[in-house]
């Protein structure tokens, strides 16, 4: 099964259309206008998808689909905010957001929105796609997303959504997920739609999108995704050595996203850190960002017992950004048999989206879509978290994929 | 035996850290923020050892090392870098580096690297 950038563009556009159908359904049902904020095609592990749910404290409605393609689709949302919308559908639901009535309304909302989403894919494939009845899911300590996905198949069978990647555990297998973020215009409610097709279905939709001349085995992308995970692991180890505080990789993902959607991947909360340019194969930009409290904790850990002035603290953050970047990228260079040069770090202190805006503007000169690599490193006790965002040049990343392809075969 | 050390790094934090790591065993006789300053200070101070960062603005550490070694083949230069790429290491060796340590490092790594390039005799 080969995948090319043109197919990814097709998927992204298709997922966006499906999400617009879902947004229309939401507006029709509830009277609240909504818009599709971001659509992205994401290569990540099941545990990383689950991490997104847990980080955002999301509950979800799951629907299986089968026919032209098979898999699972998920509508995830903040329950309390979503219930306020459901009140329009099931009057009285908002009076007791925890009630069965409210849950029933949420399931119906999921059913209709996800039905609209799947219809778009059926039209594209020219095939019928059936959906199952919705299941309402709250993840807790005893229930993982992997458990839910494995258990909610319409036919009782565990859907094979894994793309492979030599995973040691089921939740570490790579999946191709289509993620859409819908925002209501006047209400503070947002919805995330995930579509997780089975491996065979990915093959079918890739075939339908057509293999271009530059198509590569899909395993190339999973190999690269593993490389990102390993780079994140090295960055985490370097952070631990520098600060003396144990850290772990929380998330590492490879996404394909319209270039204008990149800033929306970052919140509008304050961030401090560094931005660096890297050149080689691939070239691009990388941002190592901390929330202000985390930046303070890191600077304190780097200079224990010192009454460092602001300039020295800034220098410490720059240096940690430098070292984390090297840890993150060195493995890529060695695996790809190339060199990647890294610029001196530029200190940044702004809201997250504003930090990446200039990088996106630069890349937008030559590309409409971006491969976005994002990782999060955190201490178990949440003393600090460190977010890594890498934006490689699309053309050069494609060259890097080509270098990986023989290994993947 | 205490050696005179020139510390070259664009990061004030890293220069400060290296000074702290070295202060009990060696004498930091100078600090430079980039490759141009490094070459100038090397000629002014004639240190026993230079710890040289690789990625710096104005002039990088590999170019500065090549010039220092070109002027004084007996100079002892330790590359002190966060870049652990194999190809980069080969470049540093080609420029004449006598050793290297990869950031993040601990005090023993730095002292050992200095001993390796200038010897430990009293």
Interface residues (C-beta under 8 A of the other chain):
Chain A: X238 X241 X242 X302 X303 X311 X312 X315 X316 X318 X319 X322 X323 X325 X326 X327 X330 X333 X334 X338 X339 X340 X341 X342 X343 X344
Chain B: X10 X11 X12 X13 X14 X16 X55 X56 X57 X81 X82 X83 X84 X85 X86 X87 X88 X91 X103 X104 X106
